[in-house]
Amino acid sequence: MTRVKYLRTIVTELTYLPLLIRELRHADVVHVFSASYTSFLLAPLPALLVARGLERPVVLNYRSGEAPDHLKRSAIARRFMALADNVVPSQFLVDVLAGFGICATPIPNTVDLERFRFRERDPLRPRLLSTRNLDYPYNVACTLRAFQIVQRHWPAATLTLVGTGAEEPVLRRLSVALGLRHVTFAGRVAPDAIPAYYAANDIYVQSPDIDNMPTSVIEAFACGLPVVSTDAGGVRVLMTPDEHGLLAPVGDHAALAAHVLRLLGEPDVACRLARNAYAACAAFTWASVRDQWLHAYRNALSRSAGRQAAPIVTAASLEK
């Protein structure tokens, strides 16, 4: 029965709603993770409605780089997000939501500096890594086309693509059509194995058309890989050009390749960018953001309608 597309969705929702009602009764604050489009309707919206019915305050952690289009299209999303305490990972999304009259607080994504360890690349090798899914809107085809240019100058250059997605067959065919060598489609990789891929490579490259605050870029910062990216959405807020990395226009594979070639030709620049980016990681550790989350929860409690004595969220409860 669950193999039938729409029937599976109905069954899932019928199971989800009673679970929400049972669990949210015991919550002081409801923390809802949210993406966009249909995903918003199927998971975050029911949680918002149940929490509101139970008079529980909601912290909506909205994370989609597709927010400009989603909120333009969805009056439902605009209406119900306005009722929540919205937390987003980047100033980019704060500004997007503000354009629709929705207030939000930025709290960044985090990186574990014990798992993702810094190492300077000396010498800097032409070993490129991307860890974005092989799907829209990450435009991995642009990365492949950029790599073709890089490989003309550095024949031994390698490119490792970590991730899966619907576009994988198309991208494999494109790799062959472009005459690329040393391209590895690593597929889905367990979270515990991801740091090893950063450690084994020297330059991080990505070419999304739409993005927010990619954790993959922060992981590259933490591991000492200089980053080359398109300037999609929140990426241009996360990375100051020529300070934390190099940015190319969206869809411009030639500019992307030129930046990679610059790093390989000027390793001192690559070293400077990597050091600056690693220094920026101090703002993305759990120690730095924990108090921001505590503050967000307490604000949600204090603004909750009809609550005279708000319970206190303790730091200990967030340390697990």
C-alpha positions in Angstrom: 0.0 0.0 0.0 2.8 2.5 0.9 4.3 2.0 -2.6 1.4 4.0 -4.1 2.6 7.6 -4.2 -0.4 9.5 -3.0 -1.8 6.8 -0.8 1.5 6.6 0.9 1.3 10.3 1.6 -2.2 10.0 3.1 -1.2 7.1 5.3 1.9 9.0 6.5 -0.2 12.1 7.4 -2.8 10.0 9.2 0.0 8.5 11.3 1.8 11.8 11.8 -1.1 13.9 13.1 -1.9 11.7 16.2 1.8 11.5 17.0 2.0 15.3 16.9 -1.0 15.7 19.2 0.4 13.1 21.7 3.9 14.5 21.8 3.3 18.2 21.6 1.1 18.1 24.7 4.2 17.7 26.7 6.3 20.4 25.0 7.1 23.8 26.4 8.3 25.0 23.0 7.8 23.3 19.7 10.8 23.5 17.4 9.8 22.9 13.8 12.3 22.3 11.0 11.0 23.6 7.7 11.8 23.4 4.0 9.6 24.8 1.2 6.8 24.0 -1.3 5.0 20.7 -0.7 7.3 19.8 2.1 6.1 22.8 4.1 2.5 21.7 3.7 3.1 18.0 4.7 5.3 18.4 7.8 5.8 21.9 9.2 2.2 23.2 8.6 0.5 20.3 10.6 3.0 20.9 13.4 2.2 24.6 13.4 -1.5 24.0 13.5 -1.4 21.4 16.2 1.0 23.5 18.4 -1.3 26.5 17.9 -4.3 24.4 18.9 -2.5 23.3 22.0 -1.4 26.9 22.8 2.3 26.0 22.5 4.8 28.5 21.2 6.5 27.6 18.0 10.1 28.2 16.9 10.0 27.7 13.1 13.5 26.9 11.8 13.1 27.7 8.1 16.1 26.7 6.0 15.2 26.8 2.3 17.2 28.7 -0.2 14.1 28.6 -2.4 12.3 31.0 0.1 11.9 33.9 -2.4 9.9 31.8 -4.8 8.1 29.7 -2.2 6.9 32.7 -0.2 5.9 34.6 -3.3 3.7 31.6 -4.4 2.3 30.5 -1.0 -0.1 32.7 1.0 -0.5 29.8 3.4 3.2 29.8 4.2 3.3 33.6 4.6 0.3 33.6 6.9 1.4 30.8 9.2 5.1 31.8 9.3 3.9 35.2 10.6 2.4 33.4 13.6 5.7 31.7 14.6 9.0 32.8 16.0 11.1 32.3 12.9 14.8 31.3 13.1 16.8 31.1 9.9 20.5 30.1 9.3 21.5 33.3 7.5 21.1 37.0 7.2 20.1 36.3 3.6 16.9 34.6 4.7 16.3 37.2 7.3 16.2 39.8 4.5 14.1 37.5 2.2 11.5 37.0 4.9 11.5 40.7 5.8 10.5 41.4 2.2 7.2 39.5 2.9 6.7 41.2 6.3 7.9 38.2 8.3 10.3 38.7 11.1 13.2 36.2 11.6 16.3 35.8 13.8 19.5 34.5 12.3 21.2 31.6 14.0 23.9 30.0 11.9 24.5 26.3 11.1 27.2 24.6 13.1 30.3 22.6 12.5 32.1 20.2 14.8 35.8 21.2 14.7 36.7 17.9 16.4 35.3 15.9 13.4 36.3 18.4 10.7 39.9 19.1 11.4 42.0 21.9 9.8 45.0 21.1 7.7 47.0 23.5 5.5 47.5 22.3 1.9 51.2 22.6 1.2 51.7 21.8 -1.6 48.2 22.6 -3.0 47.2 19.7 -5.3 44.6 19.8 -8.0 42.3 17.5 -6.1 38.8 19.0 -6.2 35.8 18.0 -4.0 32.1 18.7 -4.1 29.6 17.3 -1.6 26.3 18.6 -3.0 23.5 16.3 -4.0 23.2 15.5 -7.7 19.9 17.4 -8.1 18.4 20.7 -8.8 19.2 23.4 -7.7 22.9 22.5 -7.2 23.8 22.5 -10.9 26.7 20.0 -10.6 26.8 20.1 -14.4 28.4 23.5 -14.1 31.1 22.0 -11.8 31.8 19.3 -14.4 32.2 21.9 -17.2 34.5 24.0 -15.0 36.5 20.9 -14.3 37.0 20.3 -18.0 38.8 23.6 -18.3 40.8 22.9 -15.2 41.9 19.5 -16.5 43.2 21.1 -19.8 45.7 22.9 -17.7 46.2 20.3 -15.0 45.8 16.8 -16.7 46.2 14.9 -13.5 43.5 16.9 -11.7 40.8 14.9 -9.9 37.2 15.6 -9.0 35.3 13.7 -6.4 31.5 14.2 -6.3 29.9 13.1 -3.0 26.1 12.7 -3.1 23.3 11.2 -5.0 20.2 12.5 -6.8 18.0 12.2 -9.8 20.5 13.9 -12.1 23.2 11.3 -11.5 22.7 9.4 -14.8 22.7 12.7 -16.8 25.8 13.9 -15.0 27.7 10.6 -15.7 26.9 10.9 -19.4 28.0 14.5 -19.4 31.3 13.5 -17.8 31.9 11.1 -20.6 30.8 13.5 -23.3 33.2 16.1 -21.9 36.1 13.7 -22.1 36.8 14.0 -18.4 39.2 11.7 -16.5 39.7 11.1 -12.8 36.1 11.9 -11.9 34.7 9.8 -9.0 31.0 9.6 -8.3 31.2 8.6 -4.7 27.5 8.3 -4.1 25.8 8.5 -0.8 28.4 8.7 2.0 27.6 8.0 5.7 28.0 11.2 7.9 30.9 9.7 9.8 32.8 9.1 6.6 32.4 12.6 5.2 35.4 14.2 7.0 37.7 11.8 5.3 36.7 13.1 1.9 37.6 16.7 2.9 40.9 15.4 4.3 41.8 13.7 1.1 41.2 16.7 -1.2 42.6 20.2 -1.5 40.0 22.5 -3.1 36.3 22.7 -2.5 34.1 23.6 -5.5 30.3 24.0 -5.9 28.0 25.7 -8.4 24.5 26.0 -7.0 21.9 28.1 -8.8 19.9 28.5 -5.5 21.3 28.2 -2.0 21.0 29.4 1.6 23.9 28.7 4.1 25.4 25.4 2.9 26.9 23.4 5.8 29.2 21.8 3.2 31.0 25.1 2.7 31.4 25.5 6.5 32.8 22.0 6.7 35.3 22.9 3.9 36.3 26.1 5.9 36.9 23.9 9.0 39.1 21.4 7.1 41.3 24.0 5.4 40.0 23.7 1.8 39.9 27.0 -0.1 36.4 27.3 -1.5 35.3 28.3 -5.0 31.5 28.7 -5.5 28.9 30.4 -7.5 27.4 33.4 -5.6 23.9 31.9 -5.2 21.6 33.3 -2.4 23.2 33.1 1.0 26.6 31.9 -0.2 27.5 35.5 -1.0 26.7 36.4 2.6 28.6 33.5 4.1 31.7 34.1 1.9 33.2 37.5 1.5 34.9 37.4 -1.9 38.7 37.2 -1.9 38.6 37.0 1.9 37.0 33.6 2.7 36.8 32.2 -0.8 36.3 33.0 -4.5 32.8 33.6 -6.1 31.7 33.2 -9.7 28.4 34.3 -11.2 25.6 31.7 -11.1 25.9 29.3 -14.1 29.3 30.7 -15.2 31.5 27.6 -15.4 34.4 29.5 -17.1 34.6 31.9 -14.2 34.4 29.0 -11.7 37.3 27.3 -13.5 39.3 30.5 -13.6 39.1 30.8 -9.8 40.3 27.2 -9.4 43.2 27.8 -11.7 44.0 31.0 -9.8 44.3 29.1 -6.6 46.5 26.4 -8.2 48.7 29.1 -9.7 48.8 31.2 -6.6 49.0 28.9 -3.6 49.7 31.8 -1.2 46.3 33.1 -2.1 44.7 29.7 -1.4 46.5 29.6 2.0 45.3 33.0 3.0 41.7 32.3 2.0 41.8 29.0 3.9 43.2 30.6 7.1 40.6 33.4 7.0 37.8 30.9 6.4 38.9 28.7 9.3 39.0 31.7 11.6 35.4 32.4 10.6 34.4 29.0 11.9 34.5 30.2 15.5 31.1 31.7 14.9 29.7 28.3 13.8 30.6 26.1 16.8 27.9 24.8 19.1 29.6 26.8 22.0 28.9 30.0 20.0 25.3 29.3 19.0 23.9 27.5 22.0 23.1 30.7 23.9 21.4 32.1 20.8 19.1 29.1 20.7 18.4 29.5 24.4 17.5 33.1 23.8 15.2 32.1 20.9 13.3 29.6 23.1 12.9 32.0 26.0 11.6 34.7 23.6 9.1 32.3 22.2 8.0 31.3 25.7 7.7 34.9 26.9 5.6 35.9 23.8 3.3 32.9 24.1 -0.3 34.0 24.5 -2.0 33.2 27.8 1.2 32.1 29.6 1.7 33.8 32.9 4.7 31.9 34.2 6.9 30.6 31.4 9.0 27.6 32.3 12.8 28.0 31.9 14.7 26.2 29.2 18.0 25.2 30.8 21.4 25.1 29.2 21.8 21.5 30.4 18.9 20.4 28.2 20.8 21.7 25.1 24.1 20.1 25.9 23.1 16.6 24.9 
